[in-house]
Amino acid sequence: MSTQKNAERRVRSDGERSRNAILDVAADLATVEGLGGLSLARIAGVTGMSKSGVFGLFGSKEDLQLAVVDRARETFIEEVVVPALTAPPGRDRLLALCSGYLDHVARRVFTGGCFFASVASEVSTRPGPVRDRIADEQVAWVSLLADNARHAVEAGELPGDVDPDQLVCELSTMLTGADIAFLLRDDPAVLDGVRAAIEARLA
């Protein structure tokens, strides 16, 4: 009986590893070719799996896309959010979040830059579960920045006349712009310049 259970656990573990490996490849591919290009057949071709094998793991193209978004979210949290949580709430954490975003882009975790910045414009005019999931992640990111901006103002770390929402709008625009410019020019100086600008804005 225990042998059977061990075998079942190995099968589940192997399946989970295969699923995660596919999602990592698919998330990277999405930043280059778009979420719309993530068909079961395309992923099967890229990963060397059979189409039926990919179908068995995800079931449909939409299920695959949603799973890719979730995987990209996990990566973003691990790469950007978690390290920033070591900084105290407020200005320091806000700066750490922005810096972590730029580091994430600089390391080319995804070939096409930040996953969510890459796919946002693609899905913005396509109503449905995938668009809603991307929008939820964007709202969560902005809310995280705004919470720390408000904390910084309330703690006197930023001038009292600073509007946290306006500040976050500026920071978000700078981060996304840095992502795009870095990809176009392949020049780390772009990120360095934006990093310095953000530090000055939060000084």
Secondary structure, DSSP 8 states (H G I E B T S, - for coil): -HHHHHHHHHHHHHHHHHHHHHHHHHHHHHHHH-GGG--HHHHHHHHT--HHHHHHHHSSHHHHHHHHHHHHHHHHIIIIIHHHTTS-TTHHHHHHHHHHHHHHHHTTSSTTSSHHHHHHHHHTTS-SHHHHHHHHHHHHHHHHHHHHHHHHHHTTSS-TT--HHHHHHHHHHHHHHHHHHHHHH--HHHHHHHHHHHHHHT-
